[in-house]
Each structure stands twice: as structure tokens, then as C-alpha cells.
């Protein structure tokens, strides 16, 4: 059986068909498998299939009757643990690892009724805006296979953009949800710090800068998944109680007249904003004015290089500690050849950092972020690019470089609009509002006040209605 309307439905749409008994979870799973087998050889988004497990889950009469009942799901191959599934982190050092437990988000994902399709490709240990790990090879963008779908959630992004499934896991420690969303024509929300628990294995990774969530094709799927996973656990360092009012309701709520700051220039020393991206930001500002909002151009509210340098030093120290902790699972300590040069040089630098230096970096970052959040709180929302340009060709984010060269010439310059909000913890969302003259997606980013995903979702719902994107598809699918 084929299911032609499958690719036009979001996750909630598929689950509604299951609820109405118009289709079964097993029929949905077979369609997802068919599409994965047809498209993965060209795009390389799926590195471990879980087809038999997915079929078992879909056929189980006790499949939870949650909001996403019967919807296929991909786990990103980075840090998230699904018991019994590989946990390589796309790294040769960890290539034999299998998850011994479920992450907290996985437990909630199962309770929502999702069924497992497999694991999506990601760059080695993350920290790249492309997806080209040595272990599994390059993931290609369905909109243009010579270009990246982004990273580090590139495998999930490519699968969703190719209509293999409507929603999948992503994580974001420096733009890794928002950038793939921008480059692949998707919705990508980075929730606020503390909104989603990292339990049980990680408590305070990158001091709240990294978190696990999703990418999707619709604002309502994103909001509904936030309803599934939101809420910290007691005792966690950035506690946010589970929200009683559904985030899904915010998508249907008129945002009112918002005061919006517009930012279209990159910080000095960063990748200059591409002309078509800048024009897209300006066009979005005009649309927002037509919708009744006040839009005011503003200068960059942060000193980018001191902020990202401090954030990446902190991330490096914690990453080194995490790799060292993984030796208990691997059975030996990591050696130079086990990790990409980027990561080995990061670890060596981190090991040379004193406890006093690390403590001072934490304090410096928190002071910079306090100033940033205070400046930005004068507006309801900030409008800016998700990334300065459209998708780059493969090979740009070269992980064979040392960490200093890589951060100064590759990762850092392209993170001008993403990393600051990982450091500050503010929620931010990328929406697929525009495209280049050659048809590549351009995502527009909106950054909210601390803990205010609700305003972002209201605005996103309004823009999805005003400038709909649901019918845009890569030519690859024609």
C-alpha cells in the first residue's frame, strides 16, 4: 500500500488519522520505511535503521494514545540514549557503544506515541554546522545535494525536508537546531534554558547552553512536542516546572501588537550577511509592520567574539570531561586518532585550563549574558538571520583543523546569530519564510525574552498563516 497524502501531513495530522481509524500506525511506519529506503542512498540521513523495532512498536496494541500516536521518529546520533540502540555519537572512539538506558526525553517521546524509525546522522560529537562525520559520511541537502542541510542536526533536517517523516529529534548547543532549520526549510525552536531536562546522564552540560528538542515542518508540531517534553526535574540547576497551559494553544493565539527589534548586520569579523538573507530579514520586518507590529532597526546587542570565545572554552572543558567519563563505557581512554583533530586539540587545550581559569570564564560569560538579556528585554522579540548565508557546499566546516583555526575561520563566523542565545539561555526560533533566487531556503530567526516561548509561538503561528511554507518541496521529490 502507498500513502500519497503522507508527505503533506504534519505529525499531528498523521496522528489524527490514526485516532479516526483511517490508517494504522503500522501503515504509517511502512510508508516511512519505504521513503527512507528510497531516499537515504542519495541523502545519507539515516545511519542506523530501527525498522523492526519500529514495526513492533507500531503493531503493539498498547502503543500509548498520546498526541503523536503512530508518528515515526528519528533519534539524533548525539548524546540521546534510547535503550538498546547504538550510541556512537558519530565518533570512532565510541563506535561500539549501545545505550543502556533511556534519556528522559526518550521516555516522554515514547509516552507521546511515537514509533522509532532509526538514528539520524550528525557530525562527530557535534560542534559543526554541517553533517560530515568520518564514521558515517556526508549528509546532503534535499534542496541541493551539493550543499549541507546544516548541523549538527543535519540528518534529521534532511529526512524531514525530504518528507520521509514530519518531525524528528534535534539538539542545539550553538545553533544546531536553528541552522539546519534555516538551511533545510523547516521550523526550528531552541527552547529556553532549563525548559527540557537532560536527565539522567547529563545535568548541566555547557551550563545550560545545550539542549535536546526537535525539528519539524509545522509550528503546531513544534509546540505540541514542547508540551510533551517540557519541565525540569526537581533538583536540576535551571528548574522550570512543567507548563500547565498547553504551548499548542499559543499557536492559535493572536500575539497582539509586539515591539520588535530588527538586526540585519553581522558583528565585526564574522561572515557578512548575504544580500538575499538581508533582504529577507527586511521583507519580514515589513510584513510584521503590515500585521500591526512595531519594528525598529537596532544595533547588535552583544560583543560577539569575547562571548563566543568564553562560551567555547567552557564547552571545551566540559566536553573533555564528558569524553573522559565515556572511557568507563568504552573500556579505555581516548587517544589522538580516536577523535577528529578539532576535538583532540579542544581536549588538549581544556586539560591545560586551570580550575581558576574555568571558574573565571563561567563568571565572565554570565556577566556578559546578563547584560545581553537586559538590553534585549526592551523588546518583545528580536528579528535577525538564523545564519548569515544560505547552505554552504560540503567541506567548509573542516574538522581536520585545530580548534583555534576552526573556531576563528569556520564555526565562529557563521554562529554570529546563534551561539549568543545558547550562552544566554533565551528561546529562539527559525522559520522558513523565504528562499534565494536559486530556490535555497532562508530561515528567519526570532529571539524572545527569557522563558517566553509563548510569544515566539504566537508570532510563528501568525507568520505561518501569513506566509505559508507547507507546500514548498525540494525538486528532488518531483
CORCORDA-V396366 format. One record per residue. N is the residue number from 1. RES is the residue in one small letter. PHI is phi in whole degrees, -180 to 180 (* if undefined). BURIAL is # if it has 24 or more other C-alpha atoms within 12 Angstrom, else .. D_LAST is the distance of its C-alpha to the last C-alpha in whole Angstrom. Layout:
# CORCORDA-V396366
n/res/phi/burial/d_last
N/RES/PHI/BURIAL/D_LAST
N/RES/PHI/BURIAL/D_LAST
This chain:
# CORCORDA-V396366
n/res/phi/burial/d_last
1/x/*/./20
2/x/-104/./16
3/x/-136/#/16
4/x/-60/./13
5/x/-79/./14
6/x/-52/#/15
7/x/-72/#/12
8/x/-97/#/13
9/x/-104/#/17
10/x/-85/#/19
11/x/-63/#/22
12/x/-66/#/24
13/x/-66/#/22
14/x/-65/#/22
15/x/-63/#/26
16/x/-67/./27
17/x/-63/#/25
18/x/-64/#/27
19/x/-63/./30
20/x/-84/./30
21/x/62/./30
22/x/-86/./26
23/x/-156/#/25
24/x/-104/#/26
25/x/-56/#/26
26/x/-66/#/26
27/x/-67/#/23
28/x/-65/#/21
29/x/-61/#/22
30/x/-63/#/21
31/x/-67/#/17
32/x/-64/#/17
33/x/-64/#/19
34/x/-59/./16
35/x/-69/#/14
36/x/-62/#/16
37/x/-66/#/17
38/x/-76/./13
39/x/-104/#/13
40/x/-63/#/16
41/x/-57/./17
42/x/-90/#/15
43/x/-104/#/15
44/x/59/#/19
45/x/-94/#/19
46/x/-108/#/21
47/x/-105/#/25
48/x/-135/#/26
49/x/-88/#/25
50/x/-126/#/27
51/x/-60/#/26
52/x/-70/./29
53/x/-65/#/30
54/x/-63/#/27
55/x/-64/#/28
56/x/-64/./32
57/x/-63/#/31
58/x/-64/#/29
59/x/-85/./31
60/x/-69/./34
61/x/-64/./36
62/x/-98/./37
63/x/-54/#/34
64/x/-55/#/35
65/x/-89/#/34
66/x/-93/#/33
67/x/-67/#/31
68/x/-118/#/28
69/x/-58/#/29
70/x/87/#/26
71/x/-87/#/24
72/x/-68/#/23
73/x/-140/#/24
74/x/-112/#/24
75/x/-91/#/27
76/x/-73/#/27
77/x/-80/#/29
78/x/-159/#/32
79/x/76/#/35
80/x/-67/#/34
81/x/-111/#/36
82/x/-119/#/34
83/x/-50/./37
84/x/90/./37
85/x/-98/#/34
86/x/-56/#/34
87/x/-141/#/35
88/x/-80/#/34
89/x/56/#/33
90/x/55/#/31
91/x/-123/#/35
92/x/-54/#/37
93/x/-61/#/40
94/x/-112/#/39
95/x/-65/#/36
96/x/-99/./38
97/x/-74/#/39
98/x/-128/./38
99/x/-66/#/38
100/x/-91/./41
101/x/-157/./41
102/x/-97/#/38
103/x/-64/#/38
104/x/-59/#/39
105/x/-66/#/35
106/x/-67/#/34
107/x/-56/#/37
108/x/-71/#/36
109/x/-64/#/32
110/x/-62/#/33
111/x/-64/#/35
112/x/-79/#/32
113/x/99/#/31
114/x/-66/#/28
115/x/-121/#/27
116/x/-86/#/27
117/x/-93/#/24
118/x/159/#/25
119/x/-119/#/26
120/x/-95/#/24
121/x/-67/#/24
122/x/-149/#/27
123/x/-69/#/29
124/x/-56/#/32
125/x/58/#/34
126/x/78/#/32
127/x/54/#/33
128/x/-153/#/30
129/x/-96/#/27
130/x/-138/#/25
131/x/-131/#/25
132/x/-142/#/26
133/x/-70/#/29
134/x/-58/#/31
135/x/-71/#/31
136/x/-124/#/27
137/x/88/#/26
138/x/-86/#/23
139/x/-91/#/20
140/x/-108/#/17
141/x/-82/#/15
142/x/-60/#/11
143/x/-76/#/12
144/x/-166/#/13
145/x/-70/#/15
146/x/-83/./18
147/x/-124/#/19
148/x/-80/#/20
149/x/-81/#/19
150/x/104/#/22
151/x/-159/#/25
152/x/-89/#/27
153/x/-91/#/25
154/x/-71/#/22
155/x/-64/#/21
156/x/-63/#/21
157/x/-61/#/19
158/x/-64/#/16
159/x/-66/#/16
160/x/-70/#/16
161/x/-62/#/13
162/x/-83/#/11
163/x/64/#/12
164/x/-74/#/14
165/x/-157/#/17
166/x/-90/#/18
167/x/-156/#/21
168/x/-160/#/23
169/x/-71/#/26
170/x/-138/#/27
171/x/-139/#/30
172/x/-144/#/31
173/x/-120/#/34
174/x/-163/#/34
175/x/123/#/30
176/x/-76/#/28
177/x/-101/#/26
178/x/-68/#/26
179/x/-69/#/25
180/x/-59/#/22
181/x/-61/#/21
182/x/-64/#/22
183/x/-79/#/20
184/x/-116/#/17
185/x/75/#/17
186/x/-127/#/19
187/x/-92/#/22
188/x/-137/#/25
189/x/-99/#/28
190/x/-100/#/31
191/x/-64/#/34
192/x/-69/#/38
193/x/-55/#/40
194/x/87/#/41
195/x/-69/#/39
196/x/-124/#/37
197/x/-73/#/40
198/x/-98/#/39
199/x/-59/#/42
200/x/-96/./43
201/x/-82/./43
202/x/-122/#/43
203/x/-105/#/45
204/x/-140/#/44
205/x/-70/#/42
206/x/54/#/42
207/x/50/#/44
208/x/81/#/42
209/x/-78/#/39
210/x/-111/#/37
211/x/-152/#/35
212/x/-115/#/32
213/x/-154/#/30
214/x/-153/#/26
215/x/-121/#/23
216/x/-154/#/21
217/x/-103/#/18
218/x/-137/#/21
219/x/-65/#/25
220/x/-69/#/26
221/x/-63/#/25
222/x/-61/#/26
223/x/-65/#/30
224/x/-66/#/30
225/x/-71/#/29
226/x/-64/#/32
227/x/-62/#/34
228/x/-69/#/34
229/x/-106/#/35
230/x/-71/#/37
231/x/115/#/41
232/x/-77/#/43
233/x/-99/./46
234/x/-53/./49
235/x/92/./51
236/x/-76/#/48
237/x/-69/./48
238/x/-123/#/46
239/x/-76/#/46
240/x/-135/#/44
241/x/-67/./45
242/x/-63/./42
243/x/-73/#/41
244/x/-77/./43
245/x/-75/./41
246/x/-63/#/37
247/x/-63/#/35
248/x/-59/#/32
249/x/-65/#/34
250/x/-66/#/34
251/x/-63/#/31
252/x/-96/#/32
253/x/-99/./35
254/x/-65/./36
255/x/-73/#/36
256/x/78/./39
257/x/-87/./40
258/x/-100/#/39
259/x/-99/#/41
260/x/-121/#/38
261/x/-92/#/39
262/x/-113/#/36
263/x/-131/#/36
264/x/-131/#/34
265/x/-117/#/36
266/x/-78/#/36
267/x/-62/#/39
268/x/-60/./42
269/x/85/./41
270/x/-110/#/37
271/x/-58/#/34
272/x/-68/#/34
273/x/-65/#/31
274/x/-58/#/29
275/x/-58/./29
276/x/-71/#/26
277/x/-69/#/26
278/x/-60/#/30
279/x/-64/#/28
280/x/-66/#/26
281/x/-63/#/29
282/x/-63/#/31
283/x/-63/#/29
284/x/-65/#/29
285/x/-60/#/32
286/x/-65/./33
287/x/-62/#/30
288/x/-64/#/33
289/x/-63/./36
290/x/-63/./34
291/x/-84/./34
292/x/103/./38
293/x/-89/#/38
294/x/-97/#/40
295/x/-120/#/38
296/x/-131/#/41
297/x/-61/./40
298/x/-139/./42
299/x/-74/./42
300/x/-62/#/41
301/x/-89/#/43
302/x/-149/#/44
303/x/-94/#/45
304/x/-63/#/42
305/x/-64/#/43
306/x/-59/#/46
307/x/-69/#/44
308/x/-70/#/41
309/x/-63/#/44
310/x/-68/#/46
311/x/-61/#/43
312/x/-74/#/42
313/x/-66/#/45
314/x/-62/#/46
315/x/-61/#/42
316/x/-63/#/43
317/x/-63/#/47
318/x/-69/#/45
319/x/-65/#/42
320/x/-62/#/45
321/x/-64/./47
322/x/-67/#/44
323/x/-62/#/43
324/x/-63/#/47
325/x/-65/./47
326/x/-69/#/44
327/x/-62/./47
328/x/-66/./48
329/x/-84/./45
330/x/-74/./45
331/x/100/./48
332/x/-162/./49
333/x/-78/./49
334/x/-70/#/46
335/x/-114/./46
336/x/-53/./45
337/x/-73/./43
338/x/-73/#/41
339/x/-126/#/39
340/x/-59/#/37
341/x/-51/#/40
342/x/-53/#/39
343/x/-76/#/40
344/x/-65/#/43
345/x/-68/#/44
346/x/-63/#/43
347/x/-67/#/45
348/x/-62/#/48
349/x/-65/#/48
350/x/-65/#/48
351/x/-66/./51
352/x/-86/./53
353/x/-84/./53
354/x/-81/./56
355/x/-61/./56
356/x/-65/./58
357/x/-62/./55
358/x/-65/#/52
359/x/-61/./54
360/x/-67/./55
361/x/-63/#/51
362/x/-61/#/50
363/x/-64/./53
364/x/-64/#/51
365/x/-63/#/48
366/x/-67/#/49
367/x/-70/./51
368/x/-62/#/48
369/x/-72/#/46
370/x/-60/#/48
371/x/-64/./49
372/x/-61/#/45
373/x/-64/#/45
374/x/-64/./48
375/x/-63/./46
376/x/-75/#/43
377/x/-71/#/45
378/x/-69/./46
379/x/-120/#/42
380/x/-69/#/40
381/x/-147/#/37
382/x/-111/#/36
383/x/-108/#/33
384/x/-164/#/32
385/x/-66/#/29
386/x/-81/#/28
387/x/-151/#/28
388/x/-63/#/29
389/x/-145/#/26
390/x/-71/#/22
391/x/-57/#/21
392/x/-82/#/23
393/x/-71/#/23
394/x/-59/#/24
395/x/101/#/27
396/x/-65/#/29
397/x/-86/#/30
398/x/-85/#/32
399/x/-79/#/34
400/x/-84/#/37
401/x/-79/#/38
402/x/-72/#/41
403/x/-63/#/41
404/x/-65/#/43
405/x/-63/./41
406/x/-61/#/37
407/x/-68/#/38
408/x/-81/#/40
409/x/-117/./37
410/x/-124/#/34
411/x/-67/#/34
412/x/-55/#/36
413/x/-59/#/35
414/x/-88/#/32
415/x/-100/#/33
416/x/-58/#/35
417/x/-111/#/33
418/x/-120/#/33
419/x/-56/#/36
420/x/-54/#/38
421/x/-92/#/37
422/x/-71/#/37
423/x/-65/#/41
424/x/-81/#/42
425/x/85/#/40
426/x/-71/#/39
427/x/-73/#/35
428/x/-151/#/32
429/x/-135/#/29
430/x/-105/#/26
431/x/-120/#/23
432/x/-84/#/20
433/x/-86/#/21
434/x/-141/#/20
435/x/-149/#/18
436/x/-76/#/19
437/x/-63/./19
438/x/-94/./17
439/x/93/./14
440/x/-83/#/16
441/x/-65/#/17
442/x/-126/#/21
443/x/-90/#/23
444/x/-111/#/26
445/x/-102/#/29
446/x/-125/#/31
447/x/-114/#/35
448/x/-106/#/37
449/x/-69/#/41
450/x/-54/#/42
451/x/68/#/41
452/x/-108/#/39
453/x/-64/#/35
454/x/-58/#/36
455/x/-63/#/36
456/x/-62/#/33
457/x/-71/#/31
458/x/-63/#/33
459/x/-66/#/32
460/x/-62/#/28
461/x/-62/#/28
462/x/-65/#/29
463/x/-72/#/27
464/x/-63/#/24
465/x/-77/./25
466/x/-76/./26
467/x/-137/./22
468/x/-64/./20
469/x/-122/#/17
470/x/-62/#/15
471/x/-94/./12
472/x/-76/#/11
473/x/-137/#/8
474/x/-62/#/8
475/x/-59/./5
476/x/-54/./6
477/x/-90/./4
478/x/-68/./0
